[in-house]
Amino acid sequence: MVIKNNVWEKIADNVKPDAKRRVVLHSIQVKEGVSYHIYANSVGQIILDPQVTIPASELWVFDNKDILAAIDKGMAKAAKGKLIKRGSFAKYVKNAT
């Protein structure tokens, strides 16, 4: 497990498990399609690490460090507004439906 941010915010006080030992997190916004890895330490603190699933056909991108680095570089440039307009690519679309 990797802690990606050490800034913590208390979101609720004195939340107790229900009769089935479930804890309801009323104040958390959960996005569609998110599941969680759950981690606990020896003193009972719990971390929920949100996860999403990618299609197997896209796994090659994450397995190829060069491709992933190129995508990251392009996304960083785009975030800084360093874009190159290439015009429309509509002529390359074979089936637009």
BELTA-V943043 format. One record per residue. N is the residue number from 1. RES is the residue in one letter. OMEGA is omega in radians with two decimals (none if undefined). Layout:
n = (N;N)
res = (RES;RES)
omega = (OMEGA;OMEGA)
This chain:
n = (1;2;3;4;5;6;7;8;9;10;11;12;13;14;15;16;17;18;19;20;21;22;23;24;25;26;27;28;29;30;31;32;33;34;35;36;37;38;39;40;41;42;43;44;45;46;47;48;49;50;51;52;53;54;55;56;57;58;59;60;61;62;63;64;65;66;67;68;69;70;71;72;73;74;75;76;77;78;79;80;81;82;83;84;85;86;87;88;89;90;91;92;93;94;95;96;97)
res = (M;V;I;K;N;N;V;W;E;K;I;A;D;N;V;K;P;D;A;K;R;R;V;V;L;H;S;I;Q;V;K;E;G;V;S;Y;H;I;Y;A;N;S;V;G;Q;I;I;L;D;P;Q;V;T;I;P;A;S;E;L;W;V;F;D;N;K;D;I;L;A;A;I;D;K;G;M;A;K;A;A;K;G;K;L;I;K;R;G;S;F;A;K;Y;V;K;N;A;T)
omega = (3.10;3.04;-3.03;3.14;-3.12;3.08;-3.09;3.12;3.07;-3.09;3.13;3.07;2.97;3.06;-3.11;3.08;3.08;-3.08;3.11;3.12;3.08;3.06;3.14;-3.13;-3.06;-3.00;-3.06;3.02;-3.14;-3.14;3.10;3.05;-3.13;2.97;-3.04;2.83;-3.09;3.13;3.07;3.08;-3.02;3.12;3.03;3.07;-3.06;3.04;3.01;-3.12;-3.07;-3.11;2.96;-3.14;3.04;3.08;3.13;-3.13;3.12;-3.10;-3.11;3.14;-3.10;3.10;-3.10;-3.06;3.14;3.12;-3.13;3.10;3.12;3.11;3.12;3.13;3.13;3.12;3.11;3.09;3.14;3.13;3.11;3.12;-3.14;-3.09;3.05;3.13;-3.13;-3.13;-3.09;3.05;-3.07;-3.11;3.14;-3.11;-3.13;-3.12;-3.05;-3.13;none)
